Every structure is written in C-alpha cells, then in structure tokens.
C-alpha cells in the first residue's frame, strides 16, 4: 500500500528503500526457530512459503507548513557492507525522495533515531571522491549517549558484523558541523519531538508527530516485527540491552493502546501505520486507514489538507504531546 499519512496540518510520507526484505526468524529472534504465530504469521508480515519474516526498509518525511524533517536514512546506495543485501546496493531511494518535489537543501532536519547501519546510510552521498552530507543545510539530530556508544570500543566491536558505517555515513556529517547532539526528549518544533526509547541501543529515540487531527509515533526500532506485539518481552539478537528494550517496548505499546495515537514502526511491511489494541498479555495492530491517503505525495508549500487554526487545537496539542511514560 503506497501513499502517505494525513494528520491534518502535517503529512508523514514513507520513502521506501526496500519494500520486502526477507529475514530468517532465527537471525533476529533465536527463541522463535519455527517463526511467528497467529496473525503475525500471515502476509504481509510473514512469507509462509519461504518461512521468512518480511521487513521493510524506509525513512519518513514529515512535512509541516514551515519544516521538512527526514526521520532516519535507511541503508544508502553504493556503500560497502557486510550484509549481501546491503552491499553496494542500487535501491532508487534517492529518486523516490526527489519525486516528492523536495530538494535536498530544503530538508531542515534529519533525525537519526539510532546509529544502526539501516538508519544512517542516506545521510551522505558520494561526491567528488568523498562521502559528503546529502542534506547540506539540515541539522542532524542525535543523542549524545548514542554517539558516544558507537564511538567506544564496545560500539566498534558491534560494527564488525556490518562494516564501519560511521566512517562513511555519520562522521562526514559531524565534520561538516551538521551533527546536533540533543536531549532524548528534545522538541524539534511545534509538531515534532523526540521520545526516549533506550534498550535497542543506548540512546535510541522515537519521534512523536502531532497534527491538528491526529498523532503518529514513529517508533523506529522499538519493535521490528509484529510478533513482538504478541510477545513484547521478546527482544532482538541485536538489542544492546534486551531487558531494557523489552520494558521500553511494553511501556510504549501500553501507552499507544491507552491513547488515540497511531504508530508507524520503521520495518513493518505496508500498511506500516496502525493503532494498538490489547489482546491478553499482548497487543493487536489495526491499520490506520483513516489517516492513509493513496497516491504520490508532492510537497507544495505544505500538506494536502491544512487545518492549523489556533485556540482549542493548539491547547490540545500542548496537553497531549507527552511521550510514552511521560506527562503531556
């Protein structure tokens, strides 16, 4: 399901790099050798014929009347990576970004939710013999604990399985003076704020987007696959702190179930956005069809539907824009 998501005076546009990456369940979830069960073992989340989880690689463009914010940056093209699917790939992502009508220097902020290989790649592009910032006028937002961890000995050891993506995708941004180390709950503007989500990595964050009609939590890698909704205590092999990751995931899902906020994980196959409900000790996922708009989104001064009147709407934003586990 292509298209974009309409929050009223804010648009959230998925920019897909890889729509269908098939993953062996044992790679990410060693406790699930037979794969997921129940509704999470069905398309589009699972390929039963191949016995593989279905992941999507995507970034999100958040468009308001005065801001253009890119949340995460996928794998990137032409970069040397240890994973065969990522190695020197030619995904066409940049063409899909350009199809929004937005120029690279019009992006005001790039949010790096965390520093894993599949979230930083398009922060740089190859130009004149060097990897240079792809969005040369954007501040690149990242938390200090995240940056410090991946530059430590422990972080360097963790990168041996992927290749040193900091060298070609993050350090050129820092060297250009575009890296902004922010608190994990920083407000990036009237519509967008970070939400602390540690566990998967030390400084991992989610991004809460508040529009005049709806809110959407870009959960990043708080969860990778719907099987973690049925069993929120299940963390991935790649979580730095699996127990903290599980606590963050359950807290976030409980908050989502208790509010009208929709969520959009980074790797859920389309439809990626949905609302959370409770089911026993786990949770359900219902696609947010009311927010979905089919077709290609083109930036033309703001979202297709604008409803930015002050007053009650503004007050409601201030009351409701707290992160999971926090007061508004």
ZADO-1210 file (C-alpha; in nm, 4 decimals, padded with zeros to 6 digits):
<atoms>
<atom x="00.0000" y="00.0000" z="00.0000" code="UNK" pos="1"/>
<atom x="00.1684" y="00.3183" z="-00.1212" code="UNK" pos="2"/>
<atom x="00.0694" y="00.6700" z="-00.0306" code="UNK" pos="3"/>
<atom x="00.1112" y="00.8978" z="00.2693" code="UNK" pos="4"/>
<atom x="-00.0489" y="00.9755" z="00.6055" code="UNK" pos="5"/>
<atom x="-00.2601" y="01.2835" z="00.6723" code="UNK" pos="6"/>
<atom x="-00.2503" y="01.4257" z="01.0263" code="UNK" pos="7"/>
<atom x="-00.4326" y="01.7439" z="00.9271" code="UNK" pos="8"/>
<atom x="-00.1742" y="02.0191" z="00.9135" code="UNK" pos="9"/>
<atom x="00.1101" y="01.7654" z="00.8974" code="UNK" pos="10"/>
<atom x="00.1894" y="01.4997" z="00.6384" code="UNK" pos="11"/>
<atom x="00.4031" y="01.1926" z="00.7033" code="UNK" pos="12"/>
<atom x="00.5389" y="01.0368" z="00.3863" code="UNK" pos="13"/>
<atom x="00.7129" y="00.6953" z="00.3877" code="UNK" pos="14"/>
<atom x="01.0051" y="00.6864" z="00.1462" code="UNK" pos="15"/>
<atom x="01.0681" y="00.3180" z="00.0911" code="UNK" pos="16"/>
<atom x="01.4119" y="00.1836" z="00.0112" code="UNK" pos="17"/>
<atom x="01.3315" y="-00.1902" z="00.0147" code="UNK" pos="18"/>
<atom x="00.9647" y="-00.2910" z="00.0376" code="UNK" pos="19"/>
<atom x="01.0215" y="-00.6584" z="00.1100" code="UNK" pos="20"/>
<atom x="01.3383" y="-00.7818" z="00.2780" code="UNK" pos="21"/>
<atom x="01.3066" y="-01.1485" z="00.3819" code="UNK" pos="22"/>
<atom x="01.4686" y="-01.2380" z="00.7141" code="UNK" pos="23"/>
<atom x="01.5218" y="-01.5774" z="00.8766" code="UNK" pos="24"/>
<atom x="01.3362" y="-01.5594" z="01.2115" code="UNK" pos="25"/>
<atom x="01.6287" y="-01.7245" z="01.3906" code="UNK" pos="26"/>
<atom x="01.8602" y="-01.4415" z="01.2874" code="UNK" pos="27"/>
<atom x="01.6650" y="-01.1761" z="01.4761" code="UNK" pos="28"/>
<atom x="01.4722" y="-01.3910" z="01.7243" code="UNK" pos="29"/>
<atom x="01.6655" y="-01.7022" z="01.8279" code="UNK" pos="30"/>
<atom x="01.3758" y="-01.8057" z="02.0532" code="UNK" pos="31"/>
<atom x="01.1462" y="-01.8428" z="01.7505" code="UNK" pos="32"/>
<atom x="01.3022" y="-02.1214" z="01.5393" code="UNK" pos="33"/>
<atom x="00.9624" y="-02.2033" z="01.3862" code="UNK" pos="34"/>
<atom x="00.8755" y="-01.8433" z="01.3151" code="UNK" pos="35"/>
<atom x="00.5851" y="-01.6312" z="01.4385" code="UNK" pos="36"/>
<atom x="00.2318" y="-01.7487" z="01.5125" code="UNK" pos="37"/>
<atom x="-00.1253" y="-01.6214" z="01.4948" code="UNK" pos="38"/>
<atom x="-00.1949" y="-01.3070" z="01.2964" code="UNK" pos="39"/>
<atom x="00.1751" y="-01.2207" z="01.2811" code="UNK" pos="40"/>
<atom x="00.2405" y="-01.5373" z="01.0771" code="UNK" pos="41"/>
<atom x="00.0345" y="-01.4081" z="00.7845" code="UNK" pos="42"/>
<atom x="00.1009" y="-01.1777" z="00.4908" code="UNK" pos="43"/>
<atom x="00.2128" y="-00.9036" z="00.4736" code="UNK" pos="44"/>
<atom x="00.4207" y="-00.9676" z="00.7875" code="UNK" pos="45"/>
<atom x="00.5428" y="-01.3188" z="00.7039" code="UNK" pos="46"/>
<atom x="00.6141" y="-01.5260" z="00.3938" code="UNK" pos="47"/>
<atom x="00.4912" y="-01.8728" z="00.4948" code="UNK" pos="48"/>
<atom x="00.6153" y="-02.0349" z="00.1752" code="UNK" pos="49"/>
<atom x="00.9735" y="-01.9347" z="00.2476" code="UNK" pos="50"/>
<atom x="00.9466" y="-01.9299" z="00.6262" code="UNK" pos="51"/>
<atom x="01.0771" y="-01.5741" z="00.6410" code="UNK" pos="52"/>
<atom x="00.9843" y="-01.2572" z="00.8244" code="UNK" pos="53"/>
<atom x="00.9013" y="-00.9650" z="00.5946" code="UNK" pos="54"/>
<atom x="01.0724" y="-00.6367" z="00.6763" code="UNK" pos="55"/>
<atom x="01.0528" y="-00.3004" z="00.5011" code="UNK" pos="56"/>
<atom x="01.3397" y="-00.0520" z="00.4858" code="UNK" pos="57"/>
<atom x="01.2027" y="00.3010" z="00.4847" code="UNK" pos="58"/>
<atom x="01.2531" y="00.6568" z="00.6009" code="UNK" pos="59"/>
<atom x="00.9822" y="00.9102" z="00.6810" code="UNK" pos="60"/>
<atom x="00.9437" y="01.2650" z="00.5573" code="UNK" pos="61"/>
<atom x="00.7479" y="01.4893" z="00.7957" code="UNK" pos="62"/>
<atom x="00.6066" y="01.7959" z="00.6198" code="UNK" pos="63"/>
<atom x="00.4569" y="02.0945" z="00.8026" code="UNK" pos="64"/>
<atom x="00.3854" y="02.4451" z="00.6808" code="UNK" pos="65"/>
<atom x="00.7385" y="02.5528" z="00.7743" code="UNK" pos="66"/>
<atom x="00.9500" y="02.2395" z="00.8298" code="UNK" pos="67"/>
<atom x="01.0741" y="01.9449" z="00.6273" code="UNK" pos="68"/>
<atom x="01.2073" y="01.6759" z="00.8584" code="UNK" pos="69"/>
<atom x="01.3520" y="01.3431" z="00.7465" code="UNK" pos="70"/>
<atom x="01.3328" y="01.0701" z="01.0102" code="UNK" pos="71"/>
<atom x="01.6078" y="00.8110" z="00.9616" code="UNK" pos="72"/>
<atom x="01.8060" y="00.7461" z="00.6465" code="UNK" pos="73"/>
<atom x="01.7891" y="00.3754" z="00.5554" code="UNK" pos="74"/>
<atom x="02.0933" y="00.1844" z="00.4217" code="UNK" pos="75"/>
<atom x="02.2124" y="00.4064" z="00.1377" code="UNK" pos="76"/>
<atom x="02.3415" y="00.3129" z="-00.2066" code="UNK" pos="77"/>
<atom x="02.6904" y="00.2248" z="-00.3192" code="UNK" pos="78"/>
<atom x="02.8307" y="00.1582" z="00.0267" code="UNK" pos="79"/>
<atom x="03.0450" y="-00.1380" z="00.1211" code="UNK" pos="80"/>
<atom x="02.8551" y="-00.3506" z="00.3717" code="UNK" pos="81"/>
<atom x="02.8982" y="-00.6988" z="00.5132" code="UNK" pos="82"/>
<atom x="02.5343" y="-00.7955" z="00.4607" code="UNK" pos="83"/>
<atom x="02.4912" y="-00.9034" z="00.0958" code="UNK" pos="84"/>
<atom x="02.1526" y="-00.7342" z="00.0560" code="UNK" pos="85"/>
<atom x="02.3020" y="-00.4016" z="00.1657" code="UNK" pos="86"/>
<atom x="02.6387" y="-00.4205" z="-00.0080" code="UNK" pos="87"/>
<atom x="02.6793" y="-00.1542" z="-00.2791" code="UNK" pos="88"/>
<atom x="02.3072" y="-00.1617" z="-00.3396" code="UNK" pos="89"/>
<atom x="02.1238" y="00.0438" z="-00.6025" code="UNK" pos="90"/>
<atom x="01.7806" y="00.0917" z="-00.4498" code="UNK" pos="91"/>
<atom x="01.6489" y="00.4010" z="-00.6260" code="UNK" pos="92"/>
<atom x="01.5671" y="00.5615" z="-00.2897" code="UNK" pos="93"/>
<atom x="01.7081" y="00.8996" z="-00.3905" code="UNK" pos="94"/>
<atom x="01.4785" y="00.9134" z="-00.6940" code="UNK" pos="95"/>
<atom x="01.1818" y="00.8372" z="-00.4708" code="UNK" pos="96"/>
<atom x="01.2883" y="01.1141" z="-00.2354" code="UNK" pos="97"/>
<atom x="01.3203" y="01.3554" z="-00.5290" code="UNK" pos="98"/>
<atom x="00.9748" y="01.2528" z="-00.6533" code="UNK" pos="99"/>
<atom x="00.8255" y="01.4324" z="-00.3525" code="UNK" pos="100"/>
<atom x="00.9309" y="01.7581" z="-00.5166" code="UNK" pos="101"/>
<atom x="01.1643" y="01.8414" z="-00.2308" code="UNK" pos="102"/>
<atom x="01.5235" y="01.9437" z="-00.2922" code="UNK" pos="103"/>
<atom x="01.7934" y="01.8107" z="-00.0609" code="UNK" pos="104"/>
<atom x="01.8814" y="02.1576" z="00.0673" code="UNK" pos="105"/>
<atom x="01.5181" y="02.2170" z="00.1656" code="UNK" pos="106"/>
<atom x="01.5332" y="01.9498" z="00.4362" code="UNK" pos="107"/>
<atom x="01.5608" y="02.1387" z="00.7639" code="UNK" pos="108"/>
<atom x="01.6298" y="01.8467" z="00.9998" code="UNK" pos="109"/>
<atom x="01.7424" y="01.4859" z="00.9739" code="UNK" pos="110"/>
<atom x="01.6602" y="01.2729" z="01.2781" code="UNK" pos="111"/>
<atom x="01.8852" y="00.9736" z="01.3384" code="UNK" pos="112"/>
<atom x="01.6806" y="00.7647" z="01.5810" code="UNK" pos="113"/>
<atom x="01.9856" y="00.5470" z="01.6458" code="UNK" pos="114"/>
<atom x="02.3107" y="00.4540" z="01.4778" code="UNK" pos="115"/>
<atom x="02.2459" y="00.1204" z="01.3128" code="UNK" pos="116"/>
<atom x="02.3515" y="00.0601" z="00.9543" code="UNK" pos="117"/>
<atom x="01.9966" y="00.0655" z="00.8163" code="UNK" pos="118"/>
<atom x="01.9104" y="00.4058" z="00.9650" code="UNK" pos="119"/>
<atom x="02.2026" y="00.6286" z="00.8602" code="UNK" pos="120"/>
<atom x="02.3033" y="00.5470" z="00.5027" code="UNK" pos="121"/>
<atom x="02.1416" y="00.8322" z="00.3122" code="UNK" pos="122"/>
<atom x="02.2893" y="01.0922" z="00.5455" code="UNK" pos="123"/>
<atom x="02.5743" y="01.1035" z="00.2927" code="UNK" pos="124"/>
<atom x="02.6196" y="01.0634" z="-00.0826" code="UNK" pos="125"/>
<atom x="02.9328" y="01.0117" z="-00.2903" code="UNK" pos="126"/>
<atom x="03.0518" y="01.3370" z="-00.4485" code="UNK" pos="127"/>
<atom x="03.3896" y="01.4425" z="-00.5877" code="UNK" pos="128"/>
<atom x="03.5673" y="01.1417" z="-00.4427" code="UNK" pos="129"/>
<atom x="03.4247" y="01.1719" z="-00.0903" code="UNK" pos="130"/>
<atom x="03.1181" y="01.0860" z="00.1137" code="UNK" pos="131"/>
<atom x="02.9520" y="01.4206" z="00.1778" code="UNK" pos="132"/>
<atom x="02.6327" y="01.5234" z="00.3630" code="UNK" pos="133"/>
<atom x="02.3330" y="01.4528" z="00.1416" code="UNK" pos="134"/>
<atom x="02.1270" y="01.7233" z="00.3120" code="UNK" pos="135"/>
<atom x="02.3771" y="02.0082" z="00.3372" code="UNK" pos="136"/>
<atom x="02.1546" y="02.2604" z="00.5167" code="UNK" pos="137"/>
<atom x="01.9929" y="02.0250" z="00.7675" code="UNK" pos="138"/>
<atom x="02.0847" y="01.9821" z="01.1309" code="UNK" pos="139"/>
<atom x="02.1249" y="01.6120" z="01.2025" code="UNK" pos="140"/>
<atom x="01.9720" y="01.5274" z="01.5385" code="UNK" pos="141"/>
<atom x="02.1174" y="01.2502" z="01.7548" code="UNK" pos="142"/>
<atom x="02.1510" y="01.1861" z="02.1281" code="UNK" pos="143"/>
<atom x="02.4920" y="01.2069" z="02.2936" code="UNK" pos="144"/>
<atom x="02.4696" y="00.8593" z="02.4597" code="UNK" pos="145"/>
<atom x="02.4088" y="00.7074" z="02.1171" code="UNK" pos="146"/>
<atom x="02.7006" y="00.8840" z="01.9517" code="UNK" pos="147"/>
<atom x="02.9338" y="00.8109" z="02.2415" code="UNK" pos="148"/>
<atom x="02.8473" y="00.4406" z="02.2475" code="UNK" pos="149"/>
<atom x="02.9158" y="00.3782" z="01.8806" code="UNK" pos="150"/>
<atom x="03.2471" y="00.5621" z="01.9016" code="UNK" pos="151"/>
<atom x="03.3539" y="00.3490" z="02.2009" code="UNK" pos="152"/>
<atom x="03.5364" y="00.0151" z="02.1916" code="UNK" pos="153"/>
<atom x="03.2069" y="-00.1667" z="02.2529" code="UNK" pos="154"/>
<atom x="03.0398" y="00.0093" z="01.9633" code="UNK" pos="155"/>
<atom x="03.3330" y="-00.0522" z="01.7321" code="UNK" pos="156"/>
<atom x="03.3194" y="-00.4232" z="01.8183" code="UNK" pos="157"/>
<atom x="02.9464" y="-00.4317" z="01.7413" code="UNK" pos="158"/>
<atom x="03.0097" y="-00.2787" z="01.3990" code="UNK" pos="159"/>
<atom x="03.2368" y="-00.5620" z="01.2915" code="UNK" pos="160"/>
<atom x="02.9316" y="-00.7552" z="01.1670" code="UNK" pos="161"/>
<atom x="02.8247" y="-00.4723" z="00.9350" code="UNK" pos="162"/>
<atom x="03.1232" y="-00.2638" z="00.8335" code="UNK" pos="163"/>
<atom x="03.2185" y="00.0776" z="00.9690" code="UNK" pos="164"/>
<atom x="02.9165" y="00.2787" z="00.8635" code="UNK" pos="165"/>
<atom x="03.0057" y="00.5647" z="01.0985" code="UNK" pos="166"/>
<atom x="03.3073" y="00.6418" z="00.8801" code="UNK" pos="167"/>
<atom x="03.1070" y="00.6896" z="00.5598" code="UNK" pos="168"/>
<atom x="02.7635" y="00.7937" z="00.6883" code="UNK" pos="169"/>
<atom x="02.7966" y="00.9783" z="01.0206" code="UNK" pos="170"/>
<atom x="03.1446" y="01.1251" z="01.0628" code="UNK" pos="171"/>
<atom x="03.1252" y="01.3277" z="00.7378" code="UNK" pos="172"/>
<atom x="02.8136" y="01.4930" z="00.8813" code="UNK" pos="173"/>
<atom x="02.9939" y="01.5686" z="01.2082" code="UNK" pos="174"/>
<atom x="03.2979" y="01.7026" z="01.0250" code="UNK" pos="175"/>
<atom x="03.0722" y="01.9392" z="00.8302" code="UNK" pos="176"/>
<atom x="02.9401" y="02.0816" z="01.1569" code="UNK" pos="177"/>
<atom x="02.5877" y="01.9481" z="01.0966" code="UNK" pos="178"/>
<atom x="02.5589" y="01.6996" z="01.3849" code="UNK" pos="179"/>
<atom x="02.3445" y="01.8253" z="01.6727" code="UNK" pos="180"/>
<atom x="02.3603" y="01.6190" z="01.9938" code="UNK" pos="181"/>
<atom x="02.0263" y="01.6757" z="02.1662" code="UNK" pos="182"/>
<atom x="01.8422" y="01.5512" z="02.4766" code="UNK" pos="183"/>
<atom x="01.6364" y="01.2351" z="02.4119" code="UNK" pos="184"/>
<atom x="01.3123" y="01.4290" z="02.4694" code="UNK" pos="185"/>
<atom x="01.4020" y="01.7347" z="02.2636" code="UNK" pos="186"/>
<atom x="01.1254" y="01.9335" z="02.0959" code="UNK" pos="187"/>
<atom x="01.2208" y="01.9843" z="01.7330" code="UNK" pos="188"/>
<atom x="00.9348" y="02.2195" z="01.6569" code="UNK" pos="189"/>
<atom x="00.5655" y="02.2722" z="01.7288" code="UNK" pos="190"/>
<atom x="00.4737" y="01.9397" z="01.5688" code="UNK" pos="191"/>
<atom x="00.7690" y="01.7086" z="01.6311" code="UNK" pos="192"/>
<atom x="00.9540" y="01.5898" z="01.9395" code="UNK" pos="193"/>
<atom x="01.1858" y="01.3083" z="02.0336" code="UNK" pos="194"/>
<atom x="01.0814" y="01.0446" z="02.2854" code="UNK" pos="195"/>
<atom x="01.3401" y="00.8448" z="02.4838" code="UNK" pos="196"/>
<atom x="01.3368" y="00.4754" z="02.3872" code="UNK" pos="197"/>
<atom x="01.6560" y="00.3148" z="02.5250" code="UNK" pos="198"/>
<atom x="01.7350" y="-00.0533" z="02.5129" code="UNK" pos="199"/>
<atom x="01.7724" y="-00.1450" z="02.1495" code="UNK" pos="200"/>
<atom x="02.0661" y="00.0944" z="02.1630" code="UNK" pos="201"/>
<atom x="02.1751" y="00.3223" z="02.4494" code="UNK" pos="202"/>
<atom x="02.0411" y="00.6477" z="02.3029" code="UNK" pos="203"/>
<atom x="01.7593" y="00.5153" z="02.0873" code="UNK" pos="204"/>
<atom x="01.4652" y="00.7517" z="02.0334" code="UNK" pos="205"/>
<atom x="01.1172" y="00.7512" z="01.8837" code="UNK" pos="206"/>
<atom x="00.9608" y="01.0537" z="01.7144" code="UNK" pos="207"/>
<atom x="00.6167" y="01.1833" z="01.8098" code="UNK" pos="208"/>
<atom x="00.4421" y="01.3803" z="01.5337" code="UNK" pos="209"/>
<atom x="00.1393" y="01.5862" z="01.6381" code="UNK" pos="210"/>
<atom x="-00.1027" y="01.7209" z="01.3825" code="UNK" pos="211"/>
<atom x="-00.4327" y="01.9035" z="01.4173" code="UNK" pos="212"/>
<atom x="-00.6301" y="01.5838" z="01.3562" code="UNK" pos="213"/>
<atom x="-00.4128" y="01.3003" z="01.4777" code="UNK" pos="214"/>
<atom x="-00.0822" y="01.1968" z="01.6312" code="UNK" pos="215"/>
<atom x="00.1632" y="00.9414" z="01.4989" code="UNK" pos="216"/>
<atom x="00.4540" y="00.7856" z="01.6867" code="UNK" pos="217"/>
<atom x="00.7395" y="00.6852" z="01.4593" code="UNK" pos="218"/>
<atom x="00.8655" y="00.4036" z="01.6790" code="UNK" pos="219"/>
<atom x="01.1838" y="00.3269" z="01.4873" code="UNK" pos="220"/>
<atom x="01.3328" y="00.0045" z="01.6215" code="UNK" pos="221"/>
<atom x="01.1391" y="-00.0170" z="01.9477" code="UNK" pos="222"/>
<atom x="00.9962" y="-00.3166" z="01.7672" code="UNK" pos="223"/>
<atom x="01.0957" y="-00.4771" z="01.4390" code="UNK" pos="224"/>
<atom x="00.8166" y="-00.7231" z="01.3676" code="UNK" pos="225"/>
<atom x="00.4543" y="-00.7729" z="01.4809" code="UNK" pos="226"/>
<atom x="00.5496" y="-01.0914" z="01.6666" code="UNK" pos="227"/>
<atom x="00.6882" y="-00.8549" z="01.9302" code="UNK" pos="228"/>
<atom x="00.3357" y="-00.7204" z="01.9788" code="UNK" pos="229"/>
<atom x="00.2095" y="-01.0669" z="02.0661" code="UNK" pos="230"/>
<atom x="00.5142" y="-01.1208" z="02.2876" code="UNK" pos="231"/>
<atom x="00.6518" y="-00.7787" z="02.3925" code="UNK" pos="232"/>
<atom x="00.9186" y="-00.9387" z="02.6131" code="UNK" pos="233"/>
<atom x="01.0959" y="-01.0686" z="02.3024" code="UNK" pos="234"/>
<atom x="01.3931" y="-00.8533" z="02.2050" code="UNK" pos="235"/>
<atom x="01.6139" y="-00.8992" z="01.9016" code="UNK" pos="236"/>
<atom x="01.9570" y="-01.0518" z="01.8919" code="UNK" pos="237"/>
<atom x="02.0852" y="-00.7032" z="01.8136" code="UNK" pos="238"/>
<atom x="01.9475" y="-00.5194" z="02.1167" code="UNK" pos="239"/>
<atom x="02.2287" y="-00.3818" z="02.3327" code="UNK" pos="240"/>
<atom x="02.0171" y="-00.4208" z="02.6489" code="UNK" pos="241"/>
<atom x="01.7424" y="-00.6791" z="02.5793" code="UNK" pos="242"/>
<atom x="01.5670" y="-00.6377" z="02.9158" code="UNK" pos="243"/>
<atom x="01.5534" y="-00.2582" z="02.8893" code="UNK" pos="244"/>
<atom x="01.4406" y="-00.2908" z="02.5289" code="UNK" pos="245"/>
<atom x="01.1514" y="-00.5124" z="02.6397" code="UNK" pos="246"/>
<atom x="01.0473" y="-00.2656" z="02.9112" code="UNK" pos="247"/>
<atom x="01.0566" y="00.0222" z="02.6641" code="UNK" pos="248"/>
<atom x="00.8528" y="-00.1765" z="02.4129" code="UNK" pos="249"/>
<atom x="00.5812" y="-00.2773" z="02.6600" code="UNK" pos="250"/>
<atom x="00.5595" y="00.0744" z="02.8065" code="UNK" pos="251"/>
<atom x="00.5249" y="00.2190" z="02.4572" code="UNK" pos="252"/>
<atom x="00.2612" y="-00.0312" z="02.3452" code="UNK" pos="253"/>
<atom x="00.0589" y="00.0226" z="02.6632" code="UNK" pos="254"/>
<atom x="00.0682" y="00.3979" z="02.6086" code="UNK" pos="255"/>
<atom x="-00.0380" y="00.3587" z="02.2468" code="UNK" pos="256"/>
<atom x="-00.3236" y="00.1265" z="02.3451" code="UNK" pos="257"/>
<atom x="-00.4462" y="00.3806" z="02.6011" code="UNK" pos="258"/>
<atom x="-00.4429" y="00.6763" z="02.3594" code="UNK" pos="259"/>
<atom x="-00.5684" y="00.7518" z="02.0108" code="UNK" pos="260"/>
<atom x="-00.2096" y="00.7792" z="01.8879" code="UNK" pos="261"/>
<atom x="-00.1207" y="00.5686" z="01.5860" code="UNK" pos="262"/>
<atom x="00.2244" y="00.4194" z="01.5411" code="UNK" pos="263"/>
<atom x="00.4484" y="00.3535" z="01.2442" code="UNK" pos="264"/>
<atom x="00.7476" y="00.1234" z="01.3070" code="UNK" pos="265"/>
<atom x="01.0461" y="00.1547" z="01.0764" code="UNK" pos="266"/>
<atom x="01.0341" y="-00.2012" z="00.9483" code="UNK" pos="267"/>
<atom x="00.6667" y="-00.3006" z="00.9410" code="UNK" pos="268"/>
<atom x="00.5549" y="-00.4002" z="00.5946" code="UNK" pos="269"/>
<atom x="00.2800" y="-00.1883" z="00.4414" code="UNK" pos="270"/>
<atom x="00.0418" y="-00.0940" z="00.5829" code="UNK" pos="271"/>
<atom x="00.3053" y="00.0401" z="00.8214" code="UNK" pos="272"/>
<atom x="00.0849" y="00.2718" z="01.0282" code="UNK" pos="273"/>
<atom x="-00.1771" y="00.1401" z="01.2681" code="UNK" pos="274"/>
<atom x="-00.3357" y="00.1608" z="01.6090" code="UNK" pos="275"/>
<atom x="-00.2605" y="-00.0641" z="01.9011" code="UNK" pos="276"/>
<atom x="-00.5146" y="-00.2644" z="02.0995" code="UNK" pos="277"/>
<atom x="-00.4796" y="-00.5064" z="02.3884" code="UNK" pos="278"/>
<atom x="-00.5104" y="-00.8833" z="02.3499" code="UNK" pos="279"/>
<atom x="-00.4363" y="-01.0802" z="02.6651" code="UNK" pos="280"/>
<atom x="-00.0783" y="-01.0091" z="02.7644" code="UNK" pos="281"/>
<atom x="-00.0027" y="-00.8862" z="02.4146" code="UNK" pos="282"/>
<atom x="-00.1339" y="-00.6386" z="02.1620" code="UNK" pos="283"/>
<atom x="-00.3058" y="-00.6116" z="01.8255" code="UNK" pos="284"/>
<atom x="-00.2404" y="-00.3879" z="01.5256" code="UNK" pos="285"/>
<atom x="-00.5200" y="-00.2297" z="01.3196" code="UNK" pos="286"/>
<atom x="-00.4167" y="-00.0362" z="01.0059" code="UNK" pos="287"/>
<atom x="-00.4816" y="00.3372" z="01.0343" code="UNK" pos="288"/>
<atom x="-00.6866" y="00.3545" z="00.7162" code="UNK" pos="289"/>
<atom x="-00.8451" y="00.6822" z="00.8278" code="UNK" pos="290"/>
<atom x="-00.5068" y="00.8538" z="00.8037" code="UNK" pos="291"/>
<atom x="-00.3894" y="00.6893" z="00.4823" code="UNK" pos="292"/>
<atom x="-00.4077" y="00.8773" z="00.1555" code="UNK" pos="293"/>
<atom x="-00.3306" y="00.6846" z="-00.1642" code="UNK" pos="294"/>
<atom x="-00.1097" y="00.8123" z="-00.4396" code="UNK" pos="295"/>
<atom x="00.2135" y="01.0067" z="-00.4548" code="UNK" pos="296"/>
<atom x="00.2662" y="01.2968" z="-00.2180" code="UNK" pos="297"/>
<atom x="00.4229" y="01.6097" z="-00.3646" code="UNK" pos="298"/>
<atom x="00.5484" y="01.8890" z="-00.1409" code="UNK" pos="299"/>
<atom x="00.3900" y="02.2165" z="-00.2492" code="UNK" pos="300"/>
<atom x="00.4145" y="02.4564" z="00.0422" code="UNK" pos="301"/>
<atom x="00.2571" y="02.2204" z="00.2947" code="UNK" pos="302"/>
<atom x="00.0369" y="01.9143" z="00.3391" code="UNK" pos="303"/>
<atom x="-00.2544" y="01.8495" z="00.1100" code="UNK" pos="304"/>
<atom x="-00.5011" y="01.9129" z="00.3921" code="UNK" pos="305"/>
<atom x="-00.4326" y="02.2155" z="00.6134" code="UNK" pos="306"/>
<atom x="-00.6168" y="02.2795" z="00.9383" code="UNK" pos="307"/>
<atom x="-00.3895" y="02.4934" z="01.1516" code="UNK" pos="308"/>
<atom x="-00.6307" y="02.7192" z="01.3370" code="UNK" pos="309"/>
<atom x="-00.5163" y="02.8303" z="01.6837" code="UNK" pos="310"/>
<atom x="-00.7164" y="02.8023" z="02.0019" code="UNK" pos="311"/>
<atom x="-00.8550" y="02.4670" z="02.1146" code="UNK" pos="312"/>
<atom x="-00.6410" y="02.2673" z="01.8723" code="UNK" pos="313"/>
<atom x="-00.3220" y="02.4324" z="01.9973" code="UNK" pos="314"/>
<atom x="-00.4173" y="02.3778" z="02.3604" code="UNK" pos="315"/>
<atom x="-00.4965" y="02.0139" z="02.2901" code="UNK" pos="316"/>
<atom x="-00.1519" y="01.9663" z="02.1345" code="UNK" pos="317"/>
<atom x="00.0130" y="02.1024" z="02.4455" code="UNK" pos="318"/>
<atom x="-00.1909" y="01.8721" z="02.6681" code="UNK" pos="319"/>
<atom x="-00.1493" y="01.5557" z="02.4616" code="UNK" pos="320"/>
<atom x="00.2021" y="01.5612" z="02.3191" code="UNK" pos="321"/>
<atom x="00.3734" y="01.3835" z="02.6075" code="UNK" pos="322"/>
<atom x="00.5872" y="01.0818" z="02.5254" code="UNK" pos="323"/>
<atom x="00.5132" y="00.7273" z="02.6474" code="UNK" pos="324"/>
<atom x="00.5662" y="00.7198" z="03.0230" code="UNK" pos="325"/>
<atom x="00.5697" y="01.0998" z="03.0496" code="UNK" pos="326"/>
<atom x="00.3142" y="01.3644" z="03.1302" code="UNK" pos="327"/>
<atom x="00.1947" y="01.5816" z="02.8463" code="UNK" pos="328"/>
</atoms>
